[in-house]
Amino acid sequence: MSNVVPFPHRPTPTGAGGIPTTGTRAPVVSAVYTVAETAEILRLSLGSTYALVRTGEIPAIKLGGRWAIPKRRLHQWIDGLPIASVEDVEKELAAIERREQRQRRTETGSAG
């Protein structure tokens, strides 16, 4: 005769879609962005984003030697940016056209 008493079967915890979970904690939702995440959101280079953070143009705080960009403040800053005027768009399109013309002249000159 055995003194071992079997434990009753416990159901496996399931997550979304009935997939068994591993018992790990739910991911923490951060209240801040990293500089790299901010660069991606703004479609800027990492260097340009660091420059804007250092000058204070992008709202940020330094925590333990790293920059943290509060999500709410960043989105407020973005919402407060001026909207491009028709003149701004026309100037940018003209600049693009001038660059393309220079590039075509360079390519044509080097090919001949």
C-alpha positions, -999 to 999 in steps of 0.1 A, spaced: 0 0 0 14 34 -10 11 66 10 14 88 -21 -17 109 -28 -19 122 -64 -25 159 -69 -57 166 -87 -53 178 -123 -52 216 -127 -62 231 -159 -34 249 -179 -39 287 -179 -46 299 -214 -41 333 -230 -56 349 -261 -70 324 -285 -68 295 -260 -30 293 -263 -14 279 -231 6 306 -212 40 299 -197 33 317 -164 52 348 -174 40 382 -165 21 404 -189 44 429 -207 48 462 -190 36 492 -210 62 519 -207 52 555 -201 83 567 -220 99 563 -254 136 557 -260 154 580 -284 154 552 -310 117 548 -307 112 585 -310 134 587 -341 113 560 -357 80 577 -348 93 610 -362 110 593 -392 143 610 -383 178 597 -381 190 587 -346 216 614 -347 191 641 -356 168 629 -328 195 630 -302 204 665 -313 168 677 -309 166 660 -275 199 676 -263 187 711 -274 154 706 -256 133 709 -288 120 674 -282 107 671 -246 129 647 -227 144 639 -194 177 622 -185 172 592 -162 203 574 -150 224 585 -180 197 577 -206 172 599 -223 136 592 -217 109 609 -238 75 609 -220 49 596 -244 22 621 -235 45 651 -237 59 639 -271 25 636 -286 14 670 -272 46 685 -288 38 668 -321 2 681 -320 15 716 -314 39 717 -344 29 742 -371 12 728 -401 31 732 -434 18 760 -456 14 757 -494 45 779 -497 65 755 -476 55 725 -497 63 744 -529 97 753 -516 104 717 -507 93 704 -541 115 731 -558 145 720 -538 138 683 -547 136 692 -583 169 712 -582 186 682 -565 173 659 -592 185 682 -620 220 684 -604 221 647 -601 211 642 -638 237 668 -649 264 649 -628 254 616 -643 253 629 -678 287 647 -674 304 616 -660 289 593 -687 303 613 -716 
